[in-house]
Amino acid sequence: MSPPLDRISSDDRLPEAADVVVIGAGIVGVCAAYELACKGRSVALLEKGLVGAEQSSRNWGWCRQQGRDRHEIPLARASLQRWEELQAETGSDLGFRRTGVLWVTKDSAELATWTRWAEFARGIQVHSQVLSATEVRALIPGTTEAWIGGLHTPSDGRAEPSMAAPAIAAAARRLGVTLHQGCAARGIETKAGRVDAVVTEKGRIRTQAVVLAGGAWSSLFCGRHGIPLPLAMVKATAFATAPAPEVWAGALGTPGTCIRRREDGGYTVALRGQGTVDLTPQDLRFARAFWPTWKQRRRGLKMRIGKPFLDGLRWSRGWSFDAVTPFEEMRVLDPAPDPDLVARGLAELRAAWPNLAEAEVAHAWGGSIDSTPDAVPVISAVPQMAGLVLAAGFSGHGFGIGPGAGRLAADLVCGDAPVVDPHPYRYARLFAGDRLAPAGAL
């Protein structure tokens, strides 16, 4: 079942030309389109399905610096600032609240790791606090669990996935961006190795700049143009409870479950580190790059082989720009939730919080997370095609850092001073010859 999602209107006609075409209207794509419009560029925003209908409305809704890989912290900080600014600039409620992020543990080794991370983070002005057992009990007095400590970042927050991308897309339209839902980009035409046009199922748009923010579809799209992009798809499950008593106002992670207070009074709940990988030919192609991360996370992952593998074989040969593409065959990637994970998550929630003993599942959903080998996104130009900027591979972090990522992508397109150093997100690192280690995130 798809999670609830605010709906907005589209523009009926494609423009003949635009300064920039943004492919993909998830949180990163809509933020990139908004920022480009603020810079005075004409923008066409393309979405094969609906704004925010895939992972941007299926994520946990966390907006955090806490525990980020050192490469992502500057982008996370910029994003938190941008979340606040966008809520004011757009005049819309994105559900953003600085309610803090709290992790708790019973593992002394994990607590020691958090202590080292907090010491490092303080050096770059992220003020996270390592908590004692007594301090944890003071913050969350209703739990039955004997937590030995925690990590708390009061300046972190949450936003509402069902609201955010549609509201920002609507604000971008008010700035002149044309939005085209139900309009798949089939491919990019080039001239002398440079972007010249984007071909869609509804026509052609002349342009010299493209931002590809296609989430789980980005690698397949790039492969059609001879651009390798190693991404692995992890299918995850989450659910929302009906309205329930408040146990924590923000985002809270335990060794088993992660919860976030929702604007409707319920909680979004997921099991930490659990997911399924449906193997594809691409996974085999990039298996060596992903091996270190697989070893680190294998306990929480199921592996399957089935229809996605056959579909991958079929589309690996490419497609014609004047025929139906994989993006039209599947308008919205809507994997089924894993009922075992839902049952486990609900049981753990009820066991840890006596005042949630009557909590019920309102709805559950699946999502697909596009992950790079080092779990750090690619926000970068690519040498194979001048004028193309990638913004993909967010590895489950895209919602929280989406505003900063969209701003950085817009800066790269326009040649402006970047909001953060783009070097950690460069495309070339994926092929530098060094083995990509898993990210240093917690």
C-alpha positions as CSV (number, residue, x, y, z in Angstrom):
1,M,0.0,0.0,0.0
2,S,1.4,3.4,-1.0
3,P,1.8,5.9,1.8
4,P,-0.4,9.0,1.8
5,L,0.8,11.8,-0.5
6,D,-0.3,15.3,-1.2
7,R,-1.2,15.8,-4.9
8,I,-0.5,18.9,-7.0
9,S,-1.3,20.0,-10.6
10,S,0.8,19.6,-13.7
11,D,1.4,21.9,-16.7
12,D,-0.4,20.7,-19.8
13,R,2.2,21.5,-22.5
14,L,5.9,20.8,-22.7
15,P,8.1,23.8,-23.4
16,E,10.0,23.7,-26.6
17,A,13.1,24.6,-24.7
18,A,14.4,25.2,-21.2
19,D,17.7,26.3,-19.7
20,V,17.6,23.1,-17.5
21,V,15.6,19.9,-17.5
22,V,15.4,18.1,-14.2
23,I,14.5,14.5,-14.4
24,G,12.8,13.1,-11.3
25,A,10.5,15.0,-9.0
26,G,11.5,13.4,-5.7
27,I,12.8,15.7,-2.9
28,V,16.2,16.2,-4.6
29,G,14.7,16.9,-8.0
30,V,12.1,19.4,-6.7
31,C,14.7,21.2,-4.6
32,A,17.1,21.4,-7.6
33,A,14.3,22.8,-9.7
34,Y,13.3,25.4,-7.1
35,E,16.9,26.5,-6.6
36,L,17.5,26.8,-10.3
37,A,14.4,29.0,-10.7
38,C,15.7,31.1,-7.8
39,K,18.8,31.6,-9.9
40,G,16.8,32.9,-12.8
41,R,16.9,29.7,-15.0
42,S,14.0,28.4,-16.9
43,V,13.3,24.8,-15.8
44,A,11.2,21.9,-16.9
45,L,10.7,19.3,-14.2
46,L,9.8,15.8,-15.5
47,E,8.3,13.0,-13.4
48,K,7.2,9.6,-14.9
49,G,4.6,9.2,-12.1
50,L,3.7,11.6,-9.4
51,V,5.8,14.2,-7.4
52,G,7.3,12.4,-4.4
53,A,5.5,9.1,-5.0
54,E,8.5,6.9,-4.7
55,Q,11.2,7.0,-1.9
56,S,10.6,10.7,-1.1
57,S,7.2,9.8,0.5
58,R,8.3,6.3,1.8
59,N,11.2,7.3,4.0
60,W,11.3,7.7,7.7
61,G,11.2,11.5,7.7
62,W,14.4,12.1,9.6
63,C,16.5,15.3,9.0
64,R,19.7,14.7,10.8
65,Q,23.4,15.5,11.1
66,Q,23.8,12.9,13.9
67,G,25.8,9.9,12.9
68,R,26.4,11.0,9.4
69,D,29.6,10.0,7.5
70,R,32.1,12.8,7.8
71,H,31.7,13.6,4.1
72,E,28.0,14.1,4.5
73,I,28.0,16.3,7.6
74,P,28.5,19.6,5.7
75,L,25.6,18.7,3.4
76,A,23.4,17.7,6.3
77,R,24.1,21.0,8.1
78,A,23.3,23.0,4.9
79,S,20.2,21.0,4.5
80,L,18.9,21.6,8.0
81,Q,19.3,25.4,7.4
82,R,17.6,25.0,4.0
83,W,14.7,23.1,5.5
84,E,13.9,26.0,7.8
85,E,14.4,28.6,5.0
86,L,12.2,26.7,2.5
87,Q,9.4,26.5,5.0
88,A,9.5,30.3,5.3
89,E,10.1,31.0,1.6
90,T,7.5,28.7,0.2
91,G,4.8,29.7,2.7
92,S,4.0,26.0,3.1
93,D,4.2,23.7,6.0
94,L,6.7,21.0,5.1
95,G,6.3,19.3,8.5
96,F,9.8,20.4,9.4
97,R,10.4,20.6,13.2
98,R,13.7,20.8,15.1
99,T,12.6,18.2,17.6
100,G,15.9,16.4,17.9
101,V,17.3,13.0,17.1
102,L,18.0,10.5,19.9
103,W,19.6,7.1,19.7
104,V,19.7,4.7,22.7
105,T,21.7,1.5,23.3
106,K,22.5,-1.4,25.6
107,D,25.8,-2.0,24.0
108,S,28.9,-0.4,25.6
109,A,30.9,-0.8,22.4
110,E,28.3,1.1,20.5
111,L,28.2,3.8,23.1
112,A,32.0,4.2,22.8
113,T,31.7,4.6,19.1
114,W,29.1,7.3,19.6
115,T,31.4,9.0,22.0
116,R,34.2,9.1,19.4
117,W,31.8,10.4,16.7
118,A,30.5,13.1,19.0
119,E,34.0,14.3,19.7
120,F,34.8,14.5,16.0
121,A,31.5,16.2,15.3
122,R,32.1,18.9,17.8
123,G,35.1,20.0,15.8
124,I,32.9,20.9,12.9
125,Q,30.2,22.6,15.0
126,V,27.8,19.7,15.4
127,H,26.8,19.6,19.0
128,S,25.7,16.1,19.9
129,Q,25.5,15.0,23.5
130,V,26.5,11.5,24.7
131,L,24.0,10.6,27.5
132,S,24.2,8.4,30.6
133,A,21.5,5.9,31.5
134,T,20.0,8.4,33.9
135,E,19.9,11.2,31.3
136,V,18.2,8.8,28.8
137,R,15.5,7.9,31.4
138,A,14.9,11.6,32.0
139,L,14.3,12.2,28.3
140,I,12.1,9.1,27.7
141,P,10.7,8.1,31.1
142,G,8.0,5.8,29.6
143,T,10.2,3.0,28.3
144,T,10.6,-0.4,29.9
145,E,14.1,-1.0,28.4
146,A,17.3,-0.6,30.5
147,W,19.2,1.6,28.1
148,I,22.8,2.3,29.3
149,G,23.2,5.5,27.3
150,G,22.4,7.4,24.2
151,L,23.4,10.1,21.7
152,H,21.2,13.2,21.3
153,T,21.4,16.0,18.8
154,P,18.8,18.7,19.8
155,S,19.3,20.7,16.6
156,D,18.3,17.8,14.3
157,G,14.7,17.3,13.3
158,R,12.0,15.7,11.2
159,A,9.8,16.6,8.3
160,E,6.7,15.1,6.7
161,P,7.4,13.0,3.6
162,S,3.9,13.1,2.4
163,M,3.9,16.9,2.3
164,A,7.4,18.1,1.6
165,A,8.2,17.3,-2.1
166,P,4.7,18.3,-3.4
167,A,4.9,21.6,-1.5
168,I,8.3,22.5,-2.8
169,A,7.3,21.5,-6.3
170,A,4.3,23.8,-6.1
171,A,6.5,26.6,-4.9
172,A,8.8,26.0,-7.9
173,R,5.9,26.3,-10.2
174,R,5.0,29.7,-8.7
175,L,8.6,30.7,-9.7
176,G,8.0,29.6,-13.3
177,V,9.1,26.0,-13.3
178,T,6.9,23.8,-15.6
179,L,6.0,20.5,-14.0
180,H,5.1,17.4,-16.1
181,Q,3.8,14.4,-14.2
182,G,3.1,11.2,-16.0
183,C,5.8,12.2,-18.5
184,A,8.8,9.9,-18.5
185,A,12.1,11.1,-19.9
186,R,13.2,8.5,-22.4
187,G,16.7,9.7,-22.9
188,I,19.1,12.5,-23.7
189,E,20.2,13.6,-27.2
190,T,23.7,15.0,-27.6
191,K,25.6,17.1,-30.1
192,A,29.4,16.9,-30.1
193,G,29.3,15.1,-26.7
194,R,27.1,17.7,-25.1
195,V,23.5,17.7,-23.9
196,D,21.3,19.0,-26.7
197,A,17.8,17.8,-25.8
198,V,15.7,15.6,-23.6
199,V,13.3,13.2,-25.3
200,T,10.2,12.4,-23.3
201,E,7.2,10.3,-24.1
202,K,5.3,13.5,-24.9
203,G,7.9,15.3,-27.0
204,R,11.3,16.8,-27.1
205,I,12.7,19.7,-25.0
206,R,15.8,21.5,-26.2
207,T,18.3,22.1,-23.5
208,Q,22.0,22.2,-22.7
209,A,21.8,21.1,-19.1
210,V,20.1,18.2,-17.3
211,V,19.9,17.3,-13.6
212,L,19.3,13.5,-13.3
213,A,17.6,13.0,-9.9
214,G,15.9,9.7,-10.8
215,G,16.5,7.8,-7.6
216,A,16.3,4.1,-8.1
217,W,16.0,4.6,-11.8
218,S,19.1,6.6,-12.3
219,S,21.6,3.8,-13.0
220,L,19.3,2.2,-15.7
221,F,18.9,5.6,-17.3
222,C,22.6,6.3,-17.3
223,G,23.4,2.8,-18.6
224,R,21.3,3.6,-21.8
225,H,23.8,6.4,-22.4
226,G,27.0,4.4,-21.7
227,I,27.5,5.9,-18.3
228,P,28.2,3.3,-15.6
229,L,26.7,4.2,-12.3
230,P,27.0,1.5,-9.6
231,L,23.9,1.6,-7.5
232,A,22.3,-1.3,-5.5
233,M,18.6,-1.3,-4.8
234,V,17.6,-2.2,-1.2
235,K,13.9,-2.8,-0.7
236,A,12.8,-1.7,2.8
237,T,9.6,-1.7,4.8
238,A,8.0,0.9,7.1
239,F,4.6,1.5,8.6
240,A,2.5,4.2,10.2
241,T,0.6,3.7,13.4
242,A,-2.8,5.3,14.2
243,P,-2.6,8.3,16.5
244,A,-1.0,7.3,19.8
245,P,0.4,8.9,23.0
246,E,3.6,10.8,22.6
247,V,6.8,9.0,23.8
248,W,9.3,11.3,22.0
249,A,8.6,14.3,19.9
250,G,11.2,13.8,17.3
251,A,13.1,10.8,15.8
252,L,14.3,8.0,18.0
253,G,16.4,5.0,17.2
254,T,16.9,1.8,19.3
255,P,18.9,-1.3,18.4
256,G,15.8,-2.8,16.9
257,T,13.4,-0.1,15.7
258,C,13.4,3.5,14.5
259,I,10.4,5.7,15.1
260,R,9.4,9.3,14.2
261,R,6.5,11.3,15.6
262,R,4.1,12.2,12.7
263,E,2.1,15.3,12.2
264,D,-1.1,13.2,12.3
265,G,-0.3,12.0,15.9
266,G,1.0,8.6,15.0
267,Y,4.5,7.2,14.4
268,T,6.4,6.1,11.4
269,V,8.2,2.8,12.4
270,A,10.8,0.7,10.7
271,L,13.3,-2.0,11.7
272,R,16.8,-0.8,11.8
273,G,19.2,-2.2,9.1
274,Q,16.7,-4.6,7.6
275,G,15.9,-5.0,3.9
276,T,15.8,-7.2,0.8
277,V,18.0,-7.1,-2.4
278,D,16.3,-8.4,-5.6
279,L,19.4,-9.3,-7.6
280,T,19.8,-7.8,-11.1
281,P,22.5,-8.1,-13.7
282,Q,23.8,-4.7,-12.6
283,D,24.4,-6.1,-9.1
284,L,26.6,-8.8,-10.5
285,R,28.4,-6.3,-12.7
286,F,29.3,-4.1,-9.7
287,A,29.5,-6.9,-7.1
288,R,33.2,-6.2,-6.4
289,A,32.6,-2.6,-5.5
290,F,29.7,-3.5,-3.1
291,W,31.5,-6.4,-1.4
292,P,32.8,-4.5,1.6
293,T,29.4,-2.9,2.3
294,W,27.7,-6.3,1.8
295,K,30.0,-7.9,4.4
296,Q,29.2,-5.1,6.9
297,R,25.4,-5.3,6.5
298,R,24.7,-8.8,5.4
299,R,23.0,-9.8,8.6
300,G,20.1,-7.6,8.0
301,L,19.7,-8.2,4.2
302,K,17.7,-10.9,2.4
303,M,18.8,-11.8,-1.2
304,R,16.4,-12.9,-3.9
305,I,16.4,-13.5,-7.6
306,G,13.3,-13.3,-9.7
307,K,11.5,-11.0,-12.1
308,P,13.7,-7.9,-11.5
309,F,16.7,-10.0,-12.8
310,L,14.8,-10.9,-16.0
311,D,13.6,-7.3,-16.4
312,G,17.2,-6.2,-16.0
313,L,18.4,-8.6,-18.7
314,R,15.6,-7.3,-21.1
315,W,16.4,-3.6,-20.6
316,S,20.2,-3.9,-20.4
317,R,20.2,-3.9,-24.2
318,G,18.8,-0.4,-24.2
319,W,15.6,1.0,-25.8
320,S,14.5,3.3,-28.6
321,F,13.5,6.8,-27.8
322,D,10.4,6.4,-29.9
323,A,9.0,3.4,-28.1
324,V,7.8,2.5,-24.6
325,T,10.6,2.5,-22.0
326,P,11.0,0.9,-18.6
327,F,10.0,4.2,-17.0
328,E,6.6,4.0,-18.6
329,E,6.1,0.4,-17.8
330,M,6.4,1.2,-14.1
331,R,5.1,4.7,-13.3
332,V,5.6,4.3,-9.5
333,L,7.9,1.8,-7.9
334,D,5.7,0.4,-5.2
335,P,7.2,-2.8,-3.6
336,A,5.1,-4.7,-1.2
337,P,6.0,-4.3,2.5
338,D,7.4,-7.3,4.3
339,P,4.7,-8.5,6.7
340,D,7.2,-10.2,9.0
341,L,9.1,-6.9,9.4
342,V,5.8,-5.1,10.2
343,A,4.8,-7.6,12.8
344,R,8.3,-7.5,14.4
345,G,8.3,-3.7,14.4
346,L,4.9,-3.5,16.0
347,A,5.8,-6.1,18.7
348,E,9.0,-4.3,19.6
349,L,7.2,-0.9,19.7
350,R,4.6,-2.2,22.1
351,A,7.1,-4.1,24.3
352,A,9.3,-1.0,24.7
353,W,6.5,1.5,25.5
354,P,3.7,0.4,27.8
355,N,1.6,3.4,26.7
356,L,1.8,2.2,23.1
357,A,0.6,-1.3,24.0
358,E,-2.6,-0.6,22.1
359,A,-0.9,0.9,19.0
360,E,-2.2,-0.4,15.7
361,V,-0.8,-0.3,12.2
362,A,-2.7,2.3,10.1
363,H,-0.9,1.3,6.9
364,A,2.4,-0.2,5.8
365,W,4.4,0.2,2.6
366,G,7.6,-0.8,0.9
367,G,10.3,1.4,-0.7
368,S,13.4,1.1,-2.8
369,I,16.7,2.7,-1.7
370,D,19.4,3.5,-4.2
371,S,22.7,2.9,-2.6
372,T,26.3,3.6,-3.7
373,P,29.2,1.3,-2.6
374,D,30.3,3.8,0.1
375,A,26.8,5.0,1.0
376,V,27.7,8.6,0.0
377,P,25.7,10.2,-2.9
378,V,26.9,11.2,-6.3
379,I,26.2,14.9,-6.9
380,S,28.5,15.6,-9.9
381,A,29.0,16.3,-13.5
382,V,30.2,13.3,-15.5
383,P,33.0,13.3,-18.1
384,Q,31.0,11.2,-20.6
385,M,28.4,13.9,-21.3
386,A,28.9,17.6,-20.9
387,G,25.9,19.4,-19.4
388,L,24.7,16.4,-17.3
389,V,24.7,16.6,-13.5
390,L,23.9,13.5,-11.5
391,A,22.2,13.7,-8.1
392,A,21.6,10.0,-7.1
393,G,22.7,7.2,-4.8
394,F,21.5,8.8,-1.6
395,S,21.6,5.5,0.2
396,G,18.6,6.1,2.4
397,H,19.7,9.7,3.4
398,G,18.1,11.6,0.5
399,F,15.1,13.0,2.2
400,G,17.0,14.6,5.1
401,I,19.8,16.0,2.9
402,G,17.6,16.7,-0.1
403,P,17.4,20.5,0.2
404,G,21.2,20.8,0.4
405,A,21.7,18.3,-2.4
406,G,19.3,20.2,-4.7
407,R,21.1,23.4,-3.9
408,L,24.5,21.8,-4.7
409,A,23.2,20.4,-8.0
410,A,21.9,23.8,-9.0
411,D,25.2,25.4,-8.1
412,L,27.1,22.9,-10.3
413,V,24.8,23.5,-13.2
414,C,25.1,27.2,-13.0
415,G,28.8,27.3,-12.2
416,D,28.2,29.2,-9.0
417,A,30.1,28.9,-5.7
418,P,28.9,25.6,-4.3
419,V,27.0,25.5,-1.0
420,V,29.4,22.9,0.2
421,D,32.6,21.3,-1.1
422,P,31.5,19.0,-3.9
423,H,34.6,16.9,-3.9
424,P,33.3,14.1,-1.6
425,Y,30.3,13.6,-4.0
426,R,32.3,13.4,-7.2
427,Y,31.4,10.8,-9.8
428,A,35.1,9.9,-10.5
429,R,35.6,8.5,-7.0
430,L,33.5,5.5,-8.0
431,F,36.2,4.5,-10.6
432,A,39.4,5.8,-9.0
433,G,40.9,2.3,-8.7
434,D,40.8,2.2,-4.9
435,R,38.4,-0.1,-3.1
436,L,35.5,1.8,-1.8
437,A,35.1,1.3,1.9
438,P,31.7,1.5,3.5
439,A,30.8,4.9,4.8
440,G,31.9,6.0,8.3
441,A,28.3,6.8,9.2
442,L,26.8,5.3,12.4
